[in-house]
Amino acid sequence: MGIIERIKEIEAEMARTQKNKATEYHLGQLKAKIAKLRTQLLEPPKGASGGGEGFEVTKYGHGRVALIGFPSVGKSTLLTMLTGTHSEAASYEFTTLTCIPGVIHYNDTKIQLLDLPGIIEGASEGKGRGRQVIAVAKSSDLVLMVLDASKSEGHRQILTKELEAVGLRLNKQPPQIYFKKKKTGGISFNTTAPLTHIDEKLCYQILHEYKIHNAEVLFRENATVDDFIDVIEGNRKYIKCVYVYNKIDVVGIDDVDRLARQPNSIVISCNLKLNLDRLLARMWDEMGLVRVYSKPQGQQPDFDEPFVLSSDRGGCTVEDFCNHVHRTLVKDMKYALVWGTSARHNPQNCGLSQHLEDEDVVQIVKKKERDEGGRGRFKSHSNAPARIADREKKAPLKQ
């Protein structure tokens, strides 16, 4: 029996099992078995060569956005309109067969936009190049799920289910669970919050399913069984997602209003070029990019090319800014002067931990170099001979 058949058999057993207090331990073990099998399904087959048509593209710019959706929802048209890169668009399905990159120039930054082939139901099992598409989505900073406004409800649920099956968690935060394997000592279970979805016995059974008999577990929130399995697996990707409803020109105004009011959603029309500027602004807000301008000492700030920081790519502190400029600048920095919304007064004298905000201006003040044989401007010792015998005798005074 293959892995897919075993997954379907366990899912069928879970569907016919009644959910109550007596069966929650059995259901927890079945969920752990499915998670293990899905992880095995994502692994490349043994003996597979690395050849074949290239699908992944090199990262470029200050951020990466992936377009995911069913075939013929307008992904290629959206890429062409936002980036100017030509991606073949036609009325038949599966027009795009590989990954096509484009670059959006927005707010003095470069954002890489990837047009991926349409995925279908069963993509997590490898149908329709689903694994390659989802692997590229995992390497992105933001996912734009492009949906057809006229038939969006079912498509959104199917796509979310497929992405959840391969370890992509959309618009979720990592669970507050501390987990660490140990060599000896058994399982240590502690909690700082009341648990209603999982208890110590169920936690032990899930760990034994993974053949883990020595570990330290600490729950800091009321997490579920699925959250605990995600922490054990350790390969989950928590990524932001914006649901883009295209083709709003073919539905009524009431449907457009209902879709626009849903969380993490935005409505557009590529055919009539409606609301594309709002889409770019929403992408910018979700990615959390921060532009920081440098100011050389005694000169005007350089507003031509900002340093772009991001909380997902390193961080947004003064230390991260120094590492962007040069890796040795952190050791040479004495303090930083910051102008902008993050400063209490302009300029503010800051250290390495100061958090920077968009369009801040930063001036790095370096430590003064030490003179050879002394410290700072004043020497700690003289150049006079150490012994009295080595001193030169002065000429006698004139009579």
C-alpha positions in Angstrom: 0.0 0.0 0.0 1.4 3.4 -1.0 1.6 6.5 1.2 -1.3 8.2 -0.4 -3.6 5.2 0.1 -2.5 4.9 3.8 -3.3 8.6 4.3 -6.8 8.2 2.7 -7.4 5.1 4.9 -6.5 7.0 8.1 -8.7 10.0 7.0 -11.6 7.6 6.4 -11.1 6.1 9.9 -11.1 9.6 11.4 -14.3 10.5 9.5 -16.2 7.6 10.9 -14.9 8.0 14.5 -17.2 9.9 16.8 -15.6 12.9 18.5 -16.0 12.6 22.3 -13.9 12.4 25.4 -13.2 8.7 25.0 -11.9 8.9 21.4 -9.8 12.1 21.6 -6.6 10.1 22.4 -7.2 7.8 19.4 -7.9 10.8 17.1 -4.7 12.5 18.3 -2.6 9.4 17.4 -4.3 9.3 14.0 -3.4 13.0 13.4 0.2 12.3 14.3 0.3 9.3 11.8 -1.1 11.5 9.0 1.5 14.2 9.7 4.3 11.7 9.5 3.0 10.3 6.2 2.6 13.7 4.7 6.2 14.5 5.6 7.4 11.3 3.9 5.3 12.3 0.8 7.1 15.6 0.5 10.6 13.9 0.5 12.2 13.4 -2.9 12.2 9.8 -4.1 15.3 7.8 -3.4 17.7 7.7 -6.3 16.1 10.7 -8.1 18.6 12.7 -10.1 18.8 16.5 -9.9 18.3 16.9 -13.7 15.2 18.2 -15.4 13.6 21.5 -16.4 14.5 24.3 -14.0 11.6 25.5 -12.0 13.1 27.5 -9.1 14.4 31.0 -9.9 17.1 32.9 -8.0 15.9 35.3 -5.3 16.2 39.0 -6.3 15.2 42.3 -4.8 14.1 43.2 -1.3 11.1 40.7 -1.1 9.5 37.8 -2.9 5.7 37.4 -3.6 4.2 34.3 -5.1 1.0 34.1 -7.1 -1.0 31.0 -6.3 -4.4 30.0 -7.7 -6.4 27.7 -9.9 -5.8 27.8 -13.7 -7.3 30.7 -15.6 -8.0 33.1 -12.7 -5.8 35.9 -14.1 -2.3 35.3 -12.5 -0.4 35.9 -15.7 -2.4 39.0 -16.6 -1.8 40.4 -13.1 2.0 39.8 -13.4 2.1 41.5 -16.8 0.2 44.6 -15.5 2.2 45.0 -12.3 5.7 44.3 -13.6 5.6 44.7 -17.4 7.1 41.2 -17.8 5.2 39.3 -20.5 3.6 36.1 -19.3 1.5 34.2 -21.8 -2.2 34.6 -21.1 -4.9 32.7 -22.9 -8.5 31.5 -22.4 -7.5 27.9 -21.9 -6.2 26.3 -18.7 -2.5 25.6 -17.8 -1.2 28.4 -20.1 1.7 28.9 -17.7 3.8 25.7 -17.3 6.8 27.0 -15.4 7.8 29.8 -12.9 8.0 33.2 -14.6 9.6 36.0 -12.5 8.9 39.8 -12.7 10.1 42.8 -10.7 7.8 45.5 -9.2 9.4 48.9 -8.6 7.5 50.4 -5.7 8.6 53.0 -3.1 12.2 52.9 -4.2 12.3 49.1 -3.6 12.4 46.0 -5.9 9.8 43.3 -5.1 10.1 40.0 -7.0 6.7 38.7 -8.2 6.5 35.0 -9.3 3.8 33.7 -11.7 3.4 30.0 -10.8 1.4 27.4 -12.8 -2.2 26.9 -11.6 -2.5 24.2 -9.0 -5.5 21.8 -8.7 -7.1 19.7 -6.1 -4.6 17.0 -5.0 -1.5 19.2 -5.5 -0.1 18.2 -2.1 0.0 14.6 -3.5 2.0 15.8 -6.6 -0.7 16.3 -9.1 -0.2 19.1 -11.8 3.4 20.0 -10.6 1.8 20.8 -7.2 4.9 20.0 -5.2 7.2 22.3 -7.2 4.7 25.2 -7.0 4.2 24.8 -3.2 8.0 24.6 -2.7 8.5 27.9 -4.4 5.6 29.4 -2.3 7.5 28.3 0.8 10.5 30.4 -0.1 8.3 33.5 -0.5 7.7 36.3 1.9 4.1 36.8 0.9 1.5 34.7 -0.9 -1.1 36.2 -3.1 -4.0 33.7 -3.5 -5.7 34.8 -6.7 -9.3 33.7 -6.8 -12.2 34.1 -9.3 -14.8 36.4 -7.7 -17.6 34.4 -9.3 -16.6 31.0 -7.8 -14.3 31.9 -5.0 -15.7 30.2 -1.9 -15.0 26.6 -2.9 -11.7 27.4 -4.5 -10.4 29.2 -1.4 -11.2 26.3 0.8 -9.5 23.8 -1.5 -6.4 25.8 -1.9 -6.1 26.5 1.8 -6.5 22.7 2.5 -3.8 21.8 -0.1 -1.3 24.4 1.4 -2.1 23.2 5.0 -1.4 19.6 3.9 2.2 20.4 2.9 3.1 22.5 6.0 2.1 26.0 4.9 0.3 27.9 7.6 -1.5 31.0 6.2 -1.9 34.1 8.4 -1.0 32.2 11.6 1.5 32.7 14.3 3.8 29.9 15.5 2.3 28.2 18.6 3.8 29.2 22.0 5.1 25.7 22.8 8.7 24.9 23.9 9.9 21.5 22.8 13.4 20.0 23.0 14.6 16.5 22.6 16.9 15.0 25.3 19.1 11.9 25.6 17.8 10.8 29.0 15.4 11.8 31.7 12.1 10.8 30.2 9.4 13.3 29.2 9.0 16.5 31.2 5.6 18.1 30.8 4.7 21.6 32.1 2.2 24.3 31.3 1.7 28.0 32.1 -1.9 28.2 30.8 -5.0 26.1 31.3 -5.3 23.5 28.5 -8.7 22.4 27.1 -7.6 20.7 23.8 -4.7 18.5 25.0 -3.5 16.9 28.3 -0.4 15.2 29.5 -1.6 11.7 28.5 -2.4 12.7 25.0 1.0 14.5 24.7 2.8 11.3 25.8 0.9 9.2 23.2 1.7 11.6 20.4 5.4 11.7 21.4 5.5 7.8 21.5 4.0 7.8 18.0 7.1 9.7 16.9 9.3 7.3 18.9 10.3 10.2 21.3 10.8 9.0 24.9 13.0 11.8 26.3 11.9 15.4 25.8 11.1 18.6 27.5 7.6 20.1 26.7 6.3 23.5 27.9 2.9 24.9 26.8 2.7 28.7 27.1 -0.8 28.9 25.6 -4.0 26.9 25.1 -2.8 25.0 22.0 -4.4 22.3 20.0 -3.2 18.8 19.0 -2.4 20.1 15.5 -0.3 22.9 17.0 1.7 20.4 19.1 2.3 18.1 16.0 3.5 21.2 14.0 6.1 21.9 16.7 7.3 18.3 16.7 7.6 18.2 12.9 9.5 21.5 13.0 9.2 22.0 9.2 6.1 24.3 9.1 6.3 27.6 7.3 4.1 30.5 8.8 3.5 32.9 6.0 1.2 35.9 5.3 -1.4 35.5 2.7 -3.6 38.1 0.9 -6.7 36.8 -0.9 -7.0 38.6 -4.2 -10.5 38.4 -5.8 -10.2 39.0 -9.5 -12.9 39.5 -12.2 -15.1 41.6 -10.0 -16.6 43.2 -13.1 -18.6 40.0 -13.8 -20.4 39.9 -10.4 -22.9 42.2 -8.6 -22.0 45.1 -6.3 -23.4 43.2 -3.3 -21.0 40.3 -3.9 -18.1 42.7 -4.3 -18.9 44.4 -1.1 -19.1 41.1 0.8 -15.8 39.9 -0.6 -14.0 43.2 0.1 -15.1 43.0 3.8 -13.6 39.6 4.5 -10.3 39.6 6.5 -7.1 39.6 4.5 -8.9 40.2 1.2 -8.8 42.7 -1.6 -10.9 42.9 -4.8 -9.4 43.8 -8.2 -10.2 43.6 -11.9 -7.3 43.1 -14.3 -9.7 43.6 -17.3 -10.7 47.1 -16.2 -7.5 47.9 -14.2 -9.5 48.5 -11.0 -7.9 48.8 -7.5 -4.4 47.7 -8.5 -2.9 50.6 -6.6 -4.6 49.4 -3.4 -3.2 45.9 -4.1 0.4 47.3 -4.2 -0.2 49.3 -1.0 -1.6 46.2 0.7 1.4 44.1 -0.4 3.8 46.8 1.0 2.0 46.8 4.4 1.9 43.0 4.7 5.6 42.6 3.8 6.6 45.2 6.4 9.5 46.6 4.4 11.4 49.5 6.1 13.4 52.0 4.1 16.4 53.5 5.9 18.5 56.4 4.5 22.2 56.8 5.4 23.7 60.1 6.3 27.5 60.5 6.2 29.0 62.7 8.9 28.9 66.4 7.9 27.0 65.7 4.7 23.4 65.6 3.5 21.4 62.3 3.7 21.5 60.0 0.6 17.8 59.8 -0.5 18.6 58.1 -3.8 19.1 54.5 -2.7 17.7 53.4 0.7 18.7 50.4 2.7 15.6 48.2 2.8 15.2 46.2 6.0 12.5 43.6 6.9 11.5 41.8 10.1 11.3 38.6 8.0 14.7 39.0 6.6 17.0 39.8 9.5 15.3 42.5 11.4 14.8 46.3 11.6 17.3 47.5 14.3 20.3 49.7 14.1 22.5 46.6 14.3 20.8 45.1 11.3 21.3 48.4 9.4 25.0 48.3 10.2 25.2 44.7 8.9 23.6 45.8 5.7 26.2 48.5 5.2 29.3 46.5 6.3 29.8 43.5 8.6 32.6 45.3 10.5 30.6 48.4 11.2 29.0 47.0 14.4 32.4 46.8 16.1 33.5 50.2 15.0 30.2 52.0 16.0 30.2 54.3 19.0 26.6 55.4 18.7 24.0 56.3 16.1 22.0 59.5 15.4 18.5 58.8 14.2 16.0 61.2 12.6 12.5 60.0 11.9 9.3 58.6 13.4 11.2 56.1 15.6 13.1 58.8 17.4 11.7 60.7 20.4 13.5 63.8 19.3 15.5 64.7 16.2 18.3 63.6 16.2 18.2 60.9 18.9 21.4 59.3 20.2 20.7 55.5 19.9 22.4 52.2 20.4 22.4 48.9 18.4 19.0 47.8 19.7 17.0 50.8 18.5 14.1 49.7 16.3 13.9 51.7 13.0 10.8 52.7 11.1 10.1 53.5 7.5 12.0 56.5 6.0 14.3 57.0 9.0 17.7 58.7 8.5 20.6 57.1 10.3 24.1 58.5 10.9 26.7 56.1 12.4 29.4 57.7 14.6 32.5 55.6 14.7 34.9 55.2 17.6 38.1 57.3 17.3 41.1 55.3 16.3 43.8 54.9 19.0 47.2 56.4 18.4 50.1 54.0 18.5 51.6 53.9 22.0 48.7 55.7 23.6 44.9 56.0 24.1 42.8 58.6 22.4 44.2 62.0 22.0 46.4 61.9 25.1 49.3 59.4 25.4 49.5 57.3 28.5 53.3 57.5 28.7 56.1 59.7 27.5 58.8 58.9 24.9 61.6 59.7 27.5 64.3 57.0 28.2 63.4 54.6 30.9 66.8 54.8 32.7 68.6 57.9 34.0 71.9 56.8 32.5 70.4 56.9 29.1 69.4 60.5 29.3 71.4 63.0 27.3 73.2 65.7 29.3 72.2 69.2 28.7 74.6 71.8 27.5 76.1 73.9 30.3 74.5 77.3 30.9 76.3 80.3 29.5 78.2 82.4 32.1 
